[in-house]
């Protein structure tokens, strides 16, 4: 704790020096991060396999490539984003001019989860560097190999008075949340988000919370069932379902249930082969605790497909679980694993009502025609949504990403990331040589002023 406090204070002083205000400095640091990722990529791939059984190809697609793409975007645009933006001024303040100045918030804390430990730590770090902030990084102890490599990579690339990484469990988190950062950016569970927000409120520290929840998928009678099953199977089994925007449960007409299960299983076989356990592309649960929680859901419904597991290897097969009792834990908690909970509905209005009665999710997926899609979107709320697809909203850095309500607050990705770590400072510049007398007491020409205003 003493070491963390020293780093925090040094970063505060470094920020006050004004070095990070220089856009050329930020560009240089973004390039250093880019070079560091390339230098340490093989070690990161190895660590991701050890911690999550994540193949090199999946690690590149879901971790490294996303970060490199975001870096490229910021390097291309940070000079433009950082420029003052003139805005119109009302005649009442003539001849003063107005503009918005983008200034860095200051010293930031970035707390990342274990499910995408590289992507979800470095993605917001790019924003911190781009906007001119300093940053203390904190990854999850559940992915120790990745944590170790990232600590070494950050220490090798940056001075800790500018960018530093610390390790530890809940005690370290609590201590970090007690410090007076200028911004806390946290990706994690709603429970951790509440803990962070409660602690940060004591110092009025602003927070960005990228959380999760039970993201629903709806299939209507007008959907292309084979395509829907294929895309949901891909989205649900990516990283063994340990994705914050993975489809958590499915609402489907009863008449389509059997065909959906058939097409879903066909898609799984095409992606992972006849035996998922043997596939080099299928991940494992992150820990014994996570395995026990997800495995316990298998007893809370009727298994329509899958259901096999191996506790020694933290393996759980892709499973479709028909749920009859929505009060069970499988429908009260975010599954965060390869089990797709399935419920049937009579008409689309019933499916929408079911979603409305629950917390607002991080994502919503609908498969059907455009008229039905409009109805679903107008009568539900979510952080993001896909029509006739799933998960791919993360691939467009022009779309802001974030939650709503219980699934989080704040947005990032692309330009939104830069804005999140910046203060949009309002600025008025007035001339000394011109002074309108009617704004001063005793307000001469008041009736004329009223007409102007």
PyMOL commands that set and color helices and strands:
alter all, ss='L'
color gray80, all
select helices_A, chain A and resi 2-16+19-21+23-52+56-82+91-93+119-131+144-157+170-178+190-201+225-241+254-272+276-278+288-299+329-331+348-356+370-378+392-395+405-407+415-420+437-439+446-452
alter helices_A, ss='H'
color red, helices_A
select strands_A, chain A and resi 85-87+97-104+107-111+134-138+163-166+183-187+207-210+216-219+249-253+302-305+309-310+315-316+319-322+339-345+361-367+382-387+408-409+422-429
alter strands_A, ss='S'
color yellow, strands_A
deselect
rebuild
show_as cartoon
